[in-house]
């Protein structure tokens, strides 16, 4: 998560940060369920900060599943 923050704040590369979230979520299947939930919440917050409410909504809907 710190790496994604670094990418967003210092490098200002939103597409790379988005790719890192997706990469972590794809690997989250191997991790405990609680971590995947945390990653989804952080990803949704990130999308909200990027003013991408549609993408944030889709992520929040994944939490509901």
C-alpha positions as CSV (number, residue, x, y, z in Angstrom):
1,X,0.0,0.0,0.0
2,X,2.9,2.3,0.7
3,X,4.2,1.7,-2.8
4,X,0.9,2.7,-4.3
5,X,0.9,5.9,-2.2
6,X,4.4,6.7,-3.3
7,X,3.4,6.2,-7.0
8,X,0.4,8.4,-6.6
9,X,1.9,11.2,-4.5
10,X,5.5,11.5,-5.8
11,X,5.3,10.1,-9.3
12,X,1.8,11.2,-10.0
13,X,1.2,8.2,-12.1
14,X,-2.5,7.2,-11.6
15,X,-2.5,4.4,-14.2
16,X,0.5,2.7,-12.6
17,X,-1.1,2.9,-9.2
18,X,-4.3,1.5,-10.6
19,X,-2.4,-1.4,-12.2
20,X,-0.7,-2.1,-8.8
21,X,-4.0,-2.3,-7.1
22,X,-5.3,-4.7,-9.7
23,X,-2.2,-6.8,-9.4
24,X,-2.5,-7.0,-5.7
25,X,-6.2,-7.9,-5.9
26,X,-5.5,-10.7,-8.4
27,X,-2.9,-12.1,-6.0
28,X,-5.2,-11.6,-3.0
29,X,-6.8,-14.9,-3.7
30,X,-3.8,-16.5,-2.1
31,X,-4.1,-14.3,0.9
32,X,-6.5,-14.3,3.8
33,X,-10.0,-12.9,3.0
34,X,-9.6,-10.0,5.4
35,X,-6.7,-8.6,3.5
36,X,-8.6,-8.7,0.2
37,X,-11.4,-6.7,1.9
38,X,-8.9,-4.2,3.1
39,X,-7.4,-3.9,-0.4
40,X,-10.8,-3.4,-2.0
41,X,-11.6,-0.6,0.4
42,X,-8.3,1.1,-0.2
43,X,-8.7,0.7,-3.9
44,X,-12.2,2.2,-3.7
45,X,-10.9,5.2,-1.6
46,X,-8.2,5.7,-4.2
47,X,-10.7,5.8,-7.0
48,X,-12.8,8.3,-5.0
49,X,-9.8,10.5,-4.6
50,X,-9.3,10.3,-8.4
51,X,-12.9,11.5,-8.8
52,X,-13.8,8.2,-10.5
53,X,-17.0,7.4,-8.8
54,X,-18.2,4.8,-11.3
55,X,-15.0,2.7,-10.7
56,X,-15.3,3.2,-6.9
57,X,-18.9,2.0,-7.0
58,X,-18.0,-1.2,-8.9
59,X,-15.3,-1.9,-6.3
60,X,-17.7,-1.3,-3.4
61,X,-20.2,-3.7,-5.1
62,X,-17.5,-6.3,-5.1
63,X,-17.4,-6.0,-1.3
64,X,-21.1,-6.7,-1.2
65,X,-20.6,-10.0,-3.0
